[in-house]
Amino acid sequence: MKLKIAYQGVAGAYSHIASQTVYPGADYLACASFEEAMAAVTDKKVDLAMIPVENSNAGRVSDVHFLLPSTGLHIVGEFFLRIEHQLLGLPGARLSGIKTASSHPQALAQCSEFLKNHHIQPVQRIDTALSCQDVLRDQDPAKAAIASRLAGEIYGLEILAPNIENASNNTTRFLIMSRDSLIPEYDGGKFITSFIFKAKNIPAALYKALGGFATNGINLTKLESYLLEGKFISAQFYVEVEAHPDQHAFRNAFDELRFFADEVHLLGSYAAHPYRYL
């Protein structure tokens, strides 16, 4: 039976490319939103979801980390995809005639310098590849899309300008989500463990909650906060550390975390992708 992978967007989206790269030959399910892609895993329509969480140029993808605890899914892997944005237009269109370019807000941010230099107005859409469908529908040679080379091939658009991203190392990190917790055995290699918690509303609660990781020699690679229920005194924290749950140092640090934090939830532990250490 083929593996089934859900992703946000339509055919040719970068999440689609990431899914094909990590799981070649699988069946891929296009979803309108991140929430829908995760729900497809929960509802057993697919086995896994490929979800972008951050970009090296444009920062974190809005709302994804906030969705993670509510889905009940587990993080079982990560993947880093080099993002190369193409300015795509109708056959026969010319760069000098392009007035607007539509794409996902992240893609527009990643190509902001090119758009500014060529006096092209950015237009936000929910997905990069979906913008290609807009160009085909409107049949306006002054309109372009910013998407992948694969999207251009799928929708029959021409590359008016290649690789227009601001940074040559433009990279997006994806998390692979599963219904089941698939924590691999510790083999002495590099692992990332993700978890969330709510700090108690007392002085130095965050410092004390995370202090155990410092004293046990564990590196924190990510710490992000999110307001809960619209209250400015209640925050949830998303954390990633370089450690495996079977390590004695991690267990000591996690015990200390639980003492100073509420609603601690382990989201997953997975092999660190080699791209991290390039």
PyMOL commands that set and color helices and strands:
alter all, ss='L'
color gray80, all
select helices_A, chain A and resi 14-22+34-42+64-71+95-97+105-110+112-117+128-138+149-155+205-215+248-260+274-277
alter helices_A, ss='H'
color red, helices_A
select strands_A, chain A and resi 4-8+27-31+48-55+59-60+74-82+86-89+100-103+121-124+143-147+158-161+171-178+191-199+220-228+231-242+261-271
alter strands_A, ss='S'
color yellow, strands_A
deselect
rebuild
show_as cartoon
